[in-house]
Structures are given as structure tokens and as C-alpha cells.
């Protein structure tokens, strides 16, 4: 017998005796590794690389932002002291949150695509059209890069920035007074996805999103899509979750539109505005079945 075989036999015998001794005590002593569960990166590895600036340059940049941030804080206190929130909601009331008729609004939205992280070759842009409407256009490419890692490719997205108060504090939208999301668009016949990102505390829920398809007509006419919030279904990191739950309308972080219909070629979607609508006849709480599962199961 070779030396390798003898060593392997000794190791196997030691492991077997260890398992036997543990079994006799009727328990297994397992020390969990907490780092396997906690995810420190808010964007799950897709954070943009930031250049490290010198301390003096960073201080100057912060001082430059101090004035505008103090102005925001002043306006926040003015709104709070006025206490002019609308409580009585009437049927048919609506509110336009984003109207894409100027460059400032267009530039405040973020354009992402698979090419940004070397996961594809899709192209996309969000510009202001000649008719003062936002145009989300580009070319979707589903060809997978030959790197042996990426298995699927082909997506383009536009999304609003996470809503924040003064001094970069998180301030989720509160849309509890409304029942529908409104979009006035003119599409190309392709199916897009409306994405609503959530503001939640635990790292397990940082990527929670609610989505619903946006079916467009490929004609010259505009269409107004009125989507109930109760129809949106929960997804995380692009995967629809088995354990569904209704949307928390007071924890909305951002809204986006995604194209990932697996069809190569150009796309063009004009967006006039995105808003909210209240329908007093809408009584549906959540459109999907809720399965009872053990509380220790995590999806």
C-alpha cells in the first residue's frame, strides 16, 4: 500500500470516529459563519467605482454642497410647519411626479445596460425629443459574452434616483393615498417592465422590487397605462419570488422602466409623464394568492 493510501485511511478513520462520538452525544456542534449571509454592498457588487479624492479636495467639495443642502433643509421645515398635506382624496384625483419636458428632469434619471458591467453589448440612452418628451431608445443585444461566466444577457433600464432629503438622507415616497401608477407613453410594440424599488432595512431586502409588464402599441398614438399597485408582483435580483406580499406604498424608493424581452434589435419608447391616480372603486388589496409557509423559510 502506498504512503498516500495509508494517510487517506488514517484521515478517514479519524473522521469516522469523530462523527461517531458526536452522534453518541445526540447533537452536532456547528458554528455558523455570519459573513456568508450578510451582504455589505448595497448594490450587490454593481456599485460604480469611485475615485479616492485627497482629503482637502473632498473637504472643498463638501463645503460647496453645504449651501444647497441647507436650502433644502429650510424648505423641508417650511413644508412641515405649514402642515398642508392633502387628506381628503376624491375619485379621479391624480398627481404628476415626473414630467419629462426639460433636460434637468431627463438628466436626473439613470440609464443602465448590460454593457456597463461587461455583461453584454446593449446600447441605450434617455434624451429629450424635439416634441419635448423623453425618449428611451437604443439597441438590445442578447448575445452572451464569451467569458465563461455570464449565462444570459440583454437588458436596458432607466430609473429615477433614490429619493433623498437634505444632506443625502433617505426619504422614501409615500403613495398610500393613491391606487394606480399612471404612465403616458408611445411605444414600438415591445413589452417593457415597470419597476418600483423599495426602501427596506435588512440586506436581504435591499434588492426588493415590484414589477409589472408595460405593453406598448407600435403606432403613432399615445397611450395612457393605468396600473393598479395591487397588480405589481415581488421580485429580487431579477427573480420572481415564491413568497409574495403586497407593496408597502409608504416605502417607495425609485421607479424605473426596463426592456429585457429577449428580442435583438432597436427599441424606442417615448415617455410624457409618470404619475399617480386614485380610483375610489378599486378595492383590491393584492392580486395574487398568498401561500402559508413556515416562518423559518426564506425566499
N, C-alpha and C positions, 0 to 999 in steps of 0.2 A: 504494500500500500504506500502511496506517495505521501510526502510531507503535507501537501495541500489537502489530501483526503483526511489525514489524521486531524489536522486543525479544524476542518469543517465539521468532523464528527464530534470533536470536543465542544465546539461552539453550539452545535445543535443540541447536545446533551445538556449543556448549561441552560439554554433557553427553555428546554422541556422541563427541567427541574424547577425553573423559576415560575413557569406557568402553573405547574402542579402545586407549588407552595402557595401561590396567590389564590388558586381555585379552592384550596382547603380552607382559606380564611374567608371564603364566600364574598369576596369583593375584589374589585380591580382598582388600584391606585393610579389614576390618570390625572396628570397635571395639564389643564388646558392652556394653550398658548393664545393669549388675548390678541396678540398682534395679527393673528390670522383673520380676525373678524373686523377690527377697526380699520376704517379707510380714511386716512388723513387728508387725502386730496379731494377737495370739494368737487372737482370736475372729473374724477376717476381717471387721472392720467392724461387728460386732454387740456390741461392748463397751458396757456400761452407762456412762452419763455420770456421772462422779464430781465432786462439788463440791470446789473447792480450798479447803481449810481454812487458816486462819492457822497460822504456824509454832508458836506457843505452844499453840494448841488441839490441833494434831496431836501435839505432844510429850506433852501430858497424856493423850491417848488411847492413845499407845504405852505410857506408864508404867502405865496402868490395865490393859493387857493383859499386862504383864510377869509378874505373879503366876501367872495361869492357864497361861501358856506354860511357865514354869519347872516347874509341877506336871506338865505333860505330859512335859517332858524327863526328870523324875525317874522317872515311870512307864516311859518307854522304856528307861532304863538298868536298871531293876529287871527288866523282861522279858528284856532282853539278858543280864544276869548269871545269870538262872535257867536259860536255855538249855532251856526246856521245850517246844520245838517238837515237834509230832506228826509222826513219820516213818513209822510203820507204819500204813498205811491199809488198812482192811478193807472188803470189799464191803458196800455199803449205808450206809456212813458218810455223814453229812450235817452241814451247818453252816448255821445261820440267820444271815445277815448283817444283814438289816433286817427287823424285825417291827414292823408299823405298828399298834401298840396304845396309843400315847400321843402327845400333842401335840408333844413335843420331837422325836420321830422324823419326824413329819409336817412340821413346820416346817423341818427340816433339808434337806428336798428342795426343788428349784427348779421352779417352774411357768413355762413359756414358751408363747407362742402367737404367731400371725402379727400380731395386733393390737399387740403390744409394740413393734414397729418400723414401724408404719403400713403393713403389708403384707397386711392383711386385717381381718376383723371377728369372728373366732372368739373364744369365751369359754371359760375353763377355770379350775378350782380343784381343790385337793387338800386334803381336810378329813378329820377324824376322825368316823366314823359312830357311831350310837347303839350298835352292837354291837362297838365298839372295833376297828374295821377301817378302813383307809384307803380313801377314796372319791375317785376321779379322775373328775370329771364336768364337763359344760359343753355348749356348742353349737358344732358345727363349721359354718363358713360358707366355702364355696368361691368366693363372688363376688369377682372381682378388682377392686381399687380402680382408679378411672378416673384414673390419674395418668400413663399412657403409659409406665410403667417396669416395673411388676410384671406378669408374664405368668401366673403360677399362684399360687394361694392356698389356704389351708385346712389348717392343722396345729395340733395342741396336743401338749404334751410335759411330762412330769415326769421329773426326773433327780436323782440324788444329787450332792452336791457332790464336787469333786475331792478325793481322799484326800490328806491332808497330815499331816505330823508337827508337832512343836513349832516355833514361830517361822515358820510358814507355808511349811515346806519340803515339796516334793513327795515323796509316799510311795506309789507305785503298789501296788495289791493284788497279791499273789502267790497265784494259784489253780491252780498246777501240780499239786497233789495231787488235784484233782477233775476229773471228766469231763463233768458236766452242770450246767446252771443250773436251779434249781427256782423255780417261781412258783405260789403258791396264790391263785387269783383267782376272781371270779364276775362274768362279763361280761354284755353285752347282745346278743351275736350278731355284733358288729362285729369286724373284723380290725385288731389293733394291731401295732405293731412293737416288739420288744425291741432296745434299742440298748446296745452296750458300747463305751465310748470308750477309746481307747488313749493311753498316755503315751509319746510319742516325741520325739526330739530336734530333727530338722530341721523348718523351717517348712513344707516340702512335705507333711509327715505330721501336722501339728498337728490336722487335722480328720478323721483316720482313725477310722472307726467300723466295728464289726461288727454286723450286724443279722440278725434272723430274725423271721418273722411269728408272732404270737400269735393263734391262732384261738379265739374265745370262744363259749360256748353261751349262748343267751338264755333260760336257765331259772333256777329257784330253787336249783339245786345248785351247790356249789363244785367247781372242777376244779383238778387239780394238773398243771401243764405241766412236763415234764422234757425240756429241750432240750440236746442234745449240743453242746459247744463246737465240735466239728468241723463242725457244720451252719451256723454263722454265716458270712456272706459279707462281704467287704470293700467298704465304700462310703466316699466322701469328699464332703462338701458335698452330700449327698443323691443322689449319682450312684454307681451300682454300677460298680466298677472292672473293666476287662477283664483286667488282670493281678492275679490273686487270689493270696493267700498265707494260710497258716494263722495263727491267732491266737496272739500271744505272751501266754501266761497269767500271766506274771510282770510284765506291763506294763499292768495294768488300772487305768484312772483313775476311771471312773464307770459307772453303769448307769442306763438310762432306759427309759421306755415312751412311744411316740409314736403318735398317731392322725392318719392322713393318707390315709384310704381314699376320698376324693373324694365322700362322701355327706353332703349337708347334713342337719342335724338334731341333736337332743340325743344325748348318749352318757353312759354310766355304767359305770365299772369299779371293782369293789371289790378291794382287794389286802390279803391277810392277811400274807404274808411273801415275801421273796426270799432264796434260799439257794443252797447248793452241794451236789452229790451225787457220790459216787464209785461207779462201776459197773465192777467188775473184768472184766466180759465185753465191755466196749466197747473195741475195738481200732482203730477208725477214726481215722486221723490227720487227714485233710482230705477233705471230701465232694465236692469239685469238681475238674474237670480243670485241670491246670496246663499252660499252653501255653509253649513255649520261644520267647522273643522276644529280639531283640538287646538287649544290656545298655545301650545308649545310649538306648533308647526309654523315655520316662517317661509314666505313665498317671495 
